[in-house]
Amino acid sequence: MKKLRIRYFTPKNIFKQPGGKSWGIRFTDPRDDQRKFYPMGESLEEAKRKLPEFNQIYSSLKSPSVITYRITVDQGIDAWLEQKRAELSNKNTLKRYAGIMNNFKEFLRERYPAVTYLDKLGQEHFEEYKEYRRNVKKKSPVTINCELDMLGNLFRCLKIKKYASSNPVEDVKRLQELHKEERWFTVEEVEKIFNYCKGERRRIPWHVIFATFYYTGMRRNELRFLEWEDVDFDNGRIMVRHKDGFKPKTDRARQIPIHPELLPILESLKRNNSHYVFINSRGNIIAKDEMTQKLKQILRDLKLKDGKLHSWRHTWTAHSVMNGVPREVIKAIGGWKDYKMIERYSHLHSDYITDQFKKISFLKVA
């Protein structure tokens, strides 16, 4: 079977043309199978800024065989996994993604062996897959919802590359999950994490990264794609807005005030040569899972309960609620569409008030 390749170029593919001044990417043009060099600037930073533009141009290049070639399920999944391998560095995450796709292919072999092409899949197939995983394979709602999210991501990526015309997973209703207490860090845990990072000698400023998460409640990609021009030190605010390769989750820009305790921490950060605020040791944007793996390592070393990178966002929400920040302010800064997430922490405010009240010393009456 012919393998469909949907190449996704990353900063590591950029190099300087031998004997020339231009930085760019060498690629195979799918229209004529010829190796070509695409110049993107006279500096590495300029080339990195133009990388999303090149990926968009490359995805639009079609050879005559691709235009009329129907995409099979296997080819679509292989192309998606290839893109994920370019985006992610954690092998366990990639293995999990591959396992999810194998689960879906197993379902098709058992229930719909005649369906081999991607365009034959409709919403009804994924509705049945949901019930199949729950009733036959006895999987939990959390697991099934995660699998549906990944299958939805598969179609979103293929739509961007023009290899799928629709996303049949987006209207599949997710299963109701049992409410689980969100993991957030206590003040003592936050202090331990900060002190651990301060004691390290690393090129990546982990203390500044985690402090920014803690004081702003930013999502992972909001922080990853944060640029120096987004940080307004004079007016004390951070802008979360659309830019090449990134858009806010709710598709709306917002402002985050820089807390007085965060301001000197950010100001202490040495300005790098990149337009991104936080970069890895190679000068590139930090990989999606690099911050997660670092946090997990710190929690293990400190012998603290496991947590996720998103736990910082829960921590910011919980601490804001406990300190009496109005929920409309939390909603605006956090960038939520409604109050559902904040309401999960509504009990914390009264508990915190009660705890603080009990610490007060009244006149002791004999």
FIKOL-765504 format. One record per residue (C-alpha): x, z, y; residue in three letters; residue number from 1. Coordinates in steps of 0.5 Angstrom, whole numbers, plus 500, padded with zeros to 3 digits. Example, Ala and Ser with C-alpha at 12.3 -4.5 7.8 and 13.67 -1.06 7.14 Angstrom:
@east->525; up->516; north->491; rest->ALA; nr->1
@east->527; up->514; north->498; rest->SER; nr->2
This chain:
@east->500; up->500; north->500; rest->MET; nr->1
@east->503; up->498; north->507; rest->LYS; nr->2
@east->505; up->504; north->511; rest->LYS; nr->3
@east->502; up->505; north->518; rest->LEU; nr->4
@east->507; up->508; north->523; rest->ARG; nr->5
@east->505; up->511; north->529; rest->ILE; nr->6
@east->511; up->513; north->533; rest->ARG; nr->7
@east->511; up->518; north->538; rest->TYR; nr->8
@east->518; up->519; north->542; rest->PHE; nr->9
@east->520; up->526; north->544; rest->THR; nr->10
@east->526; up->527; north->549; rest->PRO; nr->11
@east->531; up->527; north->543; rest->LYS; nr->12
@east->530; up->520; north->542; rest->ASN; nr->13
@east->533; up->519; north->549; rest->ILE; nr->14
@east->540; up->516; north->550; rest->PHE; nr->15
@east->544; up->513; north->555; rest->LYS; nr->16
@east->545; up->506; north->554; rest->GLN; nr->17
@east->552; up->504; north->551; rest->PRO; nr->18
@east->557; up->501; north->557; rest->GLY; nr->19
@east->551; up->502; north->562; rest->GLY; nr->20
@east->548; up->507; north->567; rest->LYS; nr->21
@east->541; up->507; north->564; rest->SER; nr->22
@east->538; up->512; north->560; rest->TRP; nr->23
@east->532; up->510; north->556; rest->GLY; nr->24
@east->529; up->509; north->548; rest->ILE; nr->25
@east->531; up->504; north->543; rest->ARG; nr->26
@east->525; up->502; north->539; rest->PHE; nr->27
@east->522; up->497; north->534; rest->THR; nr->28
@east->517; up->492; north->538; rest->ASP; nr->29
@east->511; up->492; north->533; rest->PRO; nr->30
@east->509; up->485; north->536; rest->ARG; nr->31
@east->516; up->481; north->533; rest->ASP; nr->32
@east->520; up->487; north->529; rest->ASP; nr->33
@east->525; up->486; north->534; rest->GLN; nr->34
@east->530; up->492; north->536; rest->ARG; nr->35
@east->529; up->493; north->544; rest->LYS; nr->36
@east->532; up->498; north->549; rest->PHE; nr->37
@east->527; up->500; north->554; rest->TYR; nr->38
@east->530; up->503; north->561; rest->PRO; nr->39
@east->527; up->509; north->564; rest->MET; nr->40
@east->532; up->511; north->569; rest->GLY; nr->41
@east->539; up->513; north->571; rest->GLU; nr->42
@east->539; up->520; north->569; rest->SER; nr->43
@east->536; up->524; north->563; rest->LEU; nr->44
@east->531; up->528; north->567; rest->GLU; nr->45
@east->528; up->522; north->570; rest->GLU; nr->46
@east->528; up->519; north->563; rest->ALA; nr->47
@east->524; up->525; north->561; rest->LYS; nr->48
@east->519; up->525; north->566; rest->ARG; nr->49
@east->517; up->518; north->564; rest->LYS; nr->50
@east->517; up->519; north->557; rest->LEU; nr->51
@east->509; up->520; north->557; rest->PRO; nr->52
@east->509; up->513; north->560; rest->GLU; nr->53
@east->513; up->510; north->555; rest->PHE; nr->54
@east->509; up->513; north->549; rest->ASN; nr->55
@east->503; up->510; north->552; rest->GLN; nr->56
@east->506; up->503; north->553; rest->ILE; nr->57
@east->509; up->504; north->546; rest->TYR; nr->58
@east->502; up->506; north->543; rest->SER; nr->59
@east->499; up->499; north->546; rest->SER; nr->60
@east->503; up->495; north->543; rest->LEU; nr->61
@east->500; up->491; north->537; rest->LYS; nr->62
@east->502; up->486; north->533; rest->SER; nr->63
@east->497; up->481; north->530; rest->PRO; nr->64
@east->497; up->484; north->523; rest->SER; nr->65
@east->495; up->491; north->526; rest->VAL; nr->66
@east->490; up->488; north->530; rest->ILE; nr->67
@east->486; up->486; north->524; rest->THR; nr->68
@east->488; up->491; north->519; rest->TYR; nr->69
@east->483; up->496; north->517; rest->ARG; nr->70
@east->486; up->503; north->517; rest->ILE; nr->71
@east->486; up->507; north->510; rest->THR; nr->72
@east->485; up->514; north->510; rest->VAL; nr->73
@east->492; up->515; north->507; rest->ASP; nr->74
@east->495; up->511; north->513; rest->GLN; nr->75
@east->491; up->515; north->518; rest->GLY; nr->76
@east->493; up->522; north->515; rest->ILE; nr->77
@east->501; up->519; north->514; rest->ASP; nr->78
@east->501; up->517; north->521; rest->ALA; nr->79
@east->498; up->524; north->524; rest->TRP; nr->80
@east->503; up->528; north->520; rest->LEU; nr->81
@east->509; up->523; north->522; rest->GLU; nr->82
@east->507; up->525; north->529; rest->GLN; nr->83
@east->506; up->532; north->528; rest->LYS; nr->84
@east->513; up->532; north->525; rest->ARG; nr->85
@east->516; up->530; north->532; rest->ALA; nr->86
@east->512; up->535; north->535; rest->GLU; nr->87
@east->513; up->541; north->531; rest->LEU; nr->88
@east->519; up->544; north->528; rest->SER; nr->89
@east->517; up->550; north->524; rest->ASN; nr->90
@east->516; up->547; north->516; rest->LYS; nr->91
@east->511; up->552; north->514; rest->ASN; nr->92
@east->506; up->550; north->519; rest->THR; nr->93
@east->507; up->542; north->517; rest->LEU; nr->94
@east->507; up->544; north->510; rest->LYS; nr->95
@east->500; up->548; north->512; rest->ARG; nr->96
@east->498; up->541; north->516; rest->TYR; nr->97
@east->499; up->537; north->510; rest->ALA; nr->98
@east->496; up->542; north->505; rest->GLY; nr->99
@east->489; up->541; north->509; rest->ILE; nr->100
@east->490; up->534; north->509; rest->MET; nr->101
@east->491; up->534; north->501; rest->ASN; nr->102
@east->484; up->538; north->501; rest->ASN; nr->103
@east->480; up->533; north->504; rest->PHE; nr->104
@east->483; up->527; north->500; rest->LYS; nr->105
@east->481; up->531; north->494; rest->GLU; nr->106
@east->474; up->532; north->496; rest->PHE; nr->107
@east->474; up->524; north->497; rest->LEU; nr->108
@east->477; up->523; north->490; rest->ARG; nr->109
@east->472; up->527; north->487; rest->GLU; nr->110
@east->465; up->526; north->491; rest->ARG; nr->111
@east->467; up->519; north->495; rest->TYR; nr->112
@east->472; up->515; north->491; rest->PRO; nr->113
@east->470; up->509; north->493; rest->ALA; nr->114
@east->471; up->511; north->501; rest->VAL; nr->115
@east->478; up->508; north->502; rest->THR; nr->116
@east->478; up->506; north->509; rest->TYR; nr->117
@east->478; up->511; north->515; rest->LEU; nr->118
@east->472; up->507; north->519; rest->ASP; nr->119
@east->467; up->509; north->513; rest->LYS; nr->120
@east->467; up->516; north->514; rest->LEU; nr->121
@east->462; up->519; north->518; rest->GLY; nr->122
@east->459; up->526; north->520; rest->GLN; nr->123
@east->455; up->527; north->514; rest->GLU; nr->124
@east->462; up->526; north->510; rest->HIS; nr->125
@east->465; up->532; north->514; rest->PHE; nr->126
@east->458; up->536; north->513; rest->GLU; nr->127
@east->458; up->536; north->506; rest->GLU; nr->128
@east->466; up->537; north->506; rest->TYR; nr->129
@east->464; up->544; north->510; rest->LYS; nr->130
@east->459; up->546; north->504; rest->GLU; nr->131
@east->464; up->543; north->499; rest->TYR; nr->132
@east->469; up->548; north->501; rest->ARG; nr->133
@east->465; up->554; north->502; rest->ARG; nr->134
@east->460; up->553; north->496; rest->ASN; nr->135
@east->465; up->550; north->491; rest->VAL; nr->136
@east->472; up->552; north->493; rest->LYS; nr->137
@east->469; up->559; north->495; rest->LYS; nr->138
@east->473; up->559; north->502; rest->LYS; nr->139
@east->472; up->563; north->508; rest->SER; nr->140
@east->469; up->561; north->514; rest->PRO; nr->141
@east->475; up->562; north->518; rest->VAL; nr->142
@east->479; up->557; north->513; rest->THR; nr->143
@east->474; up->552; north->513; rest->ILE; nr->144
@east->473; up->552; north->521; rest->ASN; nr->145
@east->481; up->551; north->521; rest->CYS; nr->146
@east->481; up->545; north->517; rest->GLU; nr->147
@east->475; up->542; north->521; rest->LEU; nr->148
@east->479; up->543; north->527; rest->ASP; nr->149
@east->485; up->540; north->524; rest->MET; nr->150
@east->481; up->534; north->522; rest->LEU; nr->151
@east->478; up->533; north->529; rest->GLY; nr->152
@east->485; up->533; north->531; rest->ASN; nr->153
@east->487; up->528; north->526; rest->LEU; nr->154
@east->481; up->523; north->529; rest->PHE; nr->155
@east->483; up->525; north->537; rest->ARG; nr->156
@east->490; up->523; north->536; rest->CYS; nr->157
@east->488; up->516; north->532; rest->LEU; nr->158
@east->483; up->515; north->538; rest->LYS; nr->159
@east->489; up->515; north->543; rest->ILE; nr->160
@east->493; up->511; north->539; rest->LYS; nr->161
@east->487; up->506; north->538; rest->LYS; nr->162
@east->487; up->506; north->531; rest->TYR; nr->163
@east->480; up->510; north->531; rest->ALA; nr->164
@east->474; up->508; north->535; rest->SER; nr->165
@east->470; up->515; north->534; rest->SER; nr->166
@east->471; up->522; north->532; rest->ASN; nr->167
@east->466; up->524; north->527; rest->PRO; nr->168
@east->468; up->531; north->526; rest->VAL; nr->169
@east->467; up->533; north->533; rest->GLU; nr->170
@east->459; up->534; north->532; rest->ASP; nr->171
@east->460; up->538; north->526; rest->VAL; nr->172
@east->457; up->545; north->527; rest->LYS; nr->173
@east->463; up->550; north->525; rest->ARG; nr->174
@east->461; up->556; north->521; rest->LEU; nr->175
@east->459; up->563; north->523; rest->GLN; nr->176
@east->465; up->568; north->523; rest->GLU; nr->177
@east->465; up->575; north->522; rest->LEU; nr->178
@east->467; up->578; north->528; rest->HIS; nr->179
@east->474; up->581; north->528; rest->LYS; nr->180
@east->478; up->585; north->533; rest->GLU; nr->181
@east->482; up->581; north->537; rest->GLU; nr->182
@east->490; up->583; north->537; rest->ARG; nr->183
@east->493; up->586; north->543; rest->TRP; nr->184
@east->499; up->590; north->545; rest->PHE; nr->185
@east->499; up->597; north->548; rest->THR; nr->186
@east->503; up->599; north->554; rest->VAL; nr->187
@east->508; up->602; north->550; rest->GLU; nr->188
@east->508; up->596; north->545; rest->GLU; nr->189
@east->509; up->591; north->551; rest->VAL; nr->190
@east->515; up->596; north->554; rest->GLU; nr->191
@east->518; up->596; north->547; rest->LYS; nr->192
@east->518; up->588; north->547; rest->ILE; nr->193
@east->520; up->587; north->554; rest->PHE; nr->194
@east->526; up->592; north->553; rest->ASN; nr->195
@east->528; up->588; north->546; rest->TYR; nr->196
@east->528; up->582; north->550; rest->CYS; nr->197
@east->532; up->585; north->556; rest->LYS; nr->198
@east->538; up->587; north->551; rest->GLY; nr->199
@east->539; up->580; north->548; rest->GLU; nr->200
@east->544; up->575; north->551; rest->ARG; nr->201
@east->540; up->569; north->550; rest->ARG; nr->202
@east->540; up->562; north->554; rest->ARG; nr->203
@east->532; up->562; north->553; rest->ILE; nr->204
@east->529; up->568; north->558; rest->PRO; nr->205
@east->525; up->571; north->553; rest->TRP; nr->206
@east->523; up->577; north->558; rest->HIS; nr->207
@east->521; up->572; north->563; rest->VAL; nr->208
@east->517; up->568; north->558; rest->ILE; nr->209
@east->513; up->574; north->555; rest->PHE; nr->210
@east->512; up->577; north->562; rest->ALA; nr->211
@east->509; up->571; north->565; rest->THR; nr->212
@east->504; up->571; north->559; rest->PHE; nr->213
@east->503; up->578; north->560; rest->TYR; nr->214
@east->501; up->578; north->568; rest->TYR; nr->215
@east->498; up->572; north->568; rest->THR; nr->216
@east->494; up->571; north->561; rest->GLY; nr->217
@east->496; up->564; north->561; rest->MET; nr->218
@east->495; up->559; north->555; rest->ARG; nr->219
@east->501; up->557; north->551; rest->ARG; nr->220
@east->501; up->550; north->553; rest->ASN; nr->221
@east->499; up->552; north->560; rest->GLU; nr->222
@east->506; up->556; north->560; rest->LEU; nr->223
@east->510; up->551; north->557; rest->ARG; nr->224
@east->508; up->545; north->562; rest->PHE; nr->225
@east->509; up->550; north->568; rest->LEU; nr->226
@east->513; up->546; north->573; rest->GLU; nr->227
@east->517; up->549; north->579; rest->TRP; nr->228
@east->512; up->546; north->584; rest->GLU; nr->229
@east->507; up->549; north->580; rest->ASP; nr->230
@east->510; up->556; north->583; rest->VAL; nr->231
@east->508; up->558; north->590; rest->ASP; nr->232
@east->513; up->564; north->591; rest->PHE; nr->233
@east->511; up->564; north->599; rest->ASP; nr->234
@east->503; up->565; north->597; rest->ASN; nr->235
@east->504; up->568; north->591; rest->GLY; nr->236
@east->500; up->564; north->586; rest->ARG; nr->237
@east->501; up->559; north->580; rest->ILE; nr->238
@east->497; up->553; north->580; rest->MET; nr->239
@east->495; up->550; north->573; rest->VAL; nr->240
@east->493; up->543; north->574; rest->ARG; nr->241
@east->493; up->536; north->571; rest->HIS; nr->242
@east->500; up->533; north->570; rest->LYS; nr->243
@east->503; up->528; north->565; rest->ASP; nr->244
@east->502; up->530; north->558; rest->GLY; nr->245
@east->498; up->536; north->559; rest->PHE; nr->246
@east->491; up->538; north->562; rest->LYS; nr->247
@east->488; up->544; north->562; rest->PRO; nr->248
@east->483; up->546; north->556; rest->LYS; nr->249
@east->477; up->547; north->560; rest->THR; nr->250
@east->479; up->540; north->564; rest->ASP; nr->251
@east->479; up->544; north->571; rest->ARG; nr->252
@east->485; up->546; north->575; rest->ALA; nr->253
@east->485; up->553; north->577; rest->ARG; nr->254
@east->490; up->558; north->581; rest->GLN; nr->255
@east->493; up->565; north->578; rest->ILE; nr->256
@east->495; up->570; north->583; rest->PRO; nr->257
@east->503; up->572; north->582; rest->ILE; nr->258
@east->502; up->580; north->580; rest->HIS; nr->259
@east->507; up->584; north->585; rest->PRO; nr->260
@east->510; up->586; north->578; rest->GLU; nr->261
@east->511; up->579; north->576; rest->LEU; nr->262
@east->514; up->576; north->582; rest->LEU; nr->263
@east->521; up->579; north->582; rest->PRO; nr->264
@east->522; up->577; north->575; rest->ILE; nr->265
@east->520; up->570; north->576; rest->LEU; nr->266
@east->525; up->570; north->582; rest->GLU; nr->267
@east->530; up->573; north->578; rest->SER; nr->268
@east->530; up->566; north->574; rest->LEU; nr->269
@east->536; up->562; north->575; rest->LYS; nr->270
@east->533; up->555; north->577; rest->ARG; nr->271
@east->535; up->550; north->572; rest->ASN; nr->272
@east->536; up->542; north->572; rest->ASN; nr->273
@east->529; up->541; north->569; rest->SER; nr->274
@east->523; up->540; north->573; rest->HIS; nr->275
@east->520; up->545; north->568; rest->TYR; nr->276
@east->520; up->552; north->569; rest->VAL; nr->277
@east->522; up->554; north->562; rest->PHE; nr->278
@east->526; up->550; north->557; rest->ILE; nr->279
@east->530; up->551; north->551; rest->ASN; nr->280
@east->537; up->552; north->550; rest->SER; nr->281
@east->538; up->544; north->550; rest->ARG; nr->282
@east->535; up->543; north->556; rest->GLY; nr->283
@east->528; up->540; north->553; rest->ASN; nr->284
@east->521; up->543; north->554; rest->ILE; nr->285
@east->520; up->549; north->549; rest->ILE; nr->286
@east->517; up->547; north->542; rest->ALA; nr->287
@east->510; up->549; north->541; rest->LYS; nr->288
@east->512; up->554; north->535; rest->ASP; nr->289
@east->519; up->556; north->538; rest->GLU; nr->290
@east->515; up->562; north->542; rest->MET; nr->291
@east->511; up->564; north->536; rest->THR; nr->292
@east->517; up->565; north->532; rest->GLN; nr->293
@east->521; up->569; north->537; rest->LYS; nr->294
@east->515; up->573; north->538; rest->LEU; nr->295
@east->514; up->574; north->530; rest->LYS; nr->296
@east->521; up->576; north->530; rest->GLN; nr->297
@east->521; up->581; north->535; rest->ILE; nr->298
@east->515; up->584; north->532; rest->LEU; nr->299
@east->518; up->585; north->525; rest->ARG; nr->300
@east->525; up->588; north->528; rest->ASP; nr->301
@east->521; up->593; north->532; rest->LEU; nr->302
@east->517; up->594; north->526; rest->LYS; nr->303
@east->510; up->593; north->530; rest->LEU; nr->304
@east->504; up->590; north->527; rest->LYS; nr->305
@east->504; up->583; north->527; rest->ASP; nr->306
@east->501; up->579; north->533; rest->GLY; nr->307
@east->500; up->571; north->535; rest->LYS; nr->308
@east->502; up->568; north->542; rest->LEU; nr->309
@east->495; up->568; north->544; rest->HIS; nr->310
@east->495; up->576; north->543; rest->SER; nr->311
@east->498; up->576; north->550; rest->TRP; nr->312
@east->492; up->573; north->553; rest->ARG; nr->313
@east->488; up->578; north->549; rest->HIS; nr->314
@east->493; up->583; north->552; rest->THR; nr->315
@east->492; up->581; north->559; rest->TRP; nr->316
@east->484; up->581; north->558; rest->THR; nr->317
@east->484; up->588; north->555; rest->ALA; nr->318
@east->489; up->591; north->560; rest->HIS; nr->319
@east->485; up->588; north->566; rest->SER; nr->320
@east->478; up->590; north->563; rest->VAL; nr->321
@east->481; up->597; north->562; rest->MET; nr->322
@east->484; up->597; north->569; rest->ASN; nr->323
@east->477; up->596; north->572; rest->GLY; nr->324
@east->478; up->589; north->574; rest->VAL; nr->325
@east->471; up->585; north->576; rest->PRO; nr->326
@east->469; up->581; north->570; rest->ARG; nr->327
@east->468; up->575; north->575; rest->GLU; nr->328
@east->475; up->575; north->577; rest->VAL; nr->329
@east->478; up->576; north->570; rest->ILE; nr->330
@east->474; up->570; north->568; rest->LYS; nr->331
@east->476; up->566; north->574; rest->ALA; nr->332
@east->484; up->567; north->573; rest->ILE; nr->333
@east->483; up->566; north->565; rest->GLY; nr->334
@east->480; up->560; north->566; rest->GLY; nr->335
@east->474; up->561; north->562; rest->TRP; nr->336
@east->467; up->557; north->562; rest->LYS; nr->337
@east->463; up->563; north->561; rest->ASP; nr->338
@east->464; up->571; north->560; rest->TYR; nr->339
@east->463; up->571; north->552; rest->LYS; nr->340
@east->471; up->573; north->551; rest->MET; nr->341
@east->471; up->578; north->556; rest->ILE; nr->342
@east->465; up->581; north->553; rest->GLU; nr->343
@east->469; up->583; north->547; rest->ARG; nr->344
@east->473; up->588; north->551; rest->TYR; nr->345
@east->467; up->591; north->555; rest->SER; nr->346
@east->467; up->597; north->551; rest->HIS; nr->347
@east->474; up->598; north->553; rest->LEU; nr->348
@east->473; up->600; north->560; rest->HIS; nr->349
@east->468; up->606; north->558; rest->SER; nr->350
@east->473; up->608; north->553; rest->ASP; nr->351
@east->479; up->608; north->558; rest->TYR; nr->352
@east->475; up->612; north->563; rest->ILE; nr->353
@east->473; up->617; north->558; rest->THR; nr->354
@east->480; up->618; north->556; rest->ASP; nr->355
@east->483; up->618; north->563; rest->GLN; nr->356
@east->477; up->623; north->565; rest->PHE; nr->357
@east->479; up->628; north->560; rest->LYS; nr->358
@east->486; up->628; north->562; rest->LYS; nr->359
@east->484; up->631; north->569; rest->ILE; nr->360
@east->486; up->639; north->570; rest->SER; nr->361
@east->479; up->642; north->572; rest->PHE; nr->362
@east->479; up->650; north->575; rest->LEU; nr->363
@east->480; up->654; north->569; rest->LYS; nr->364
@east->474; up->659; north->568; rest->VAL; nr->365
@east->475; up->665; north->564; rest->ALA; nr->366
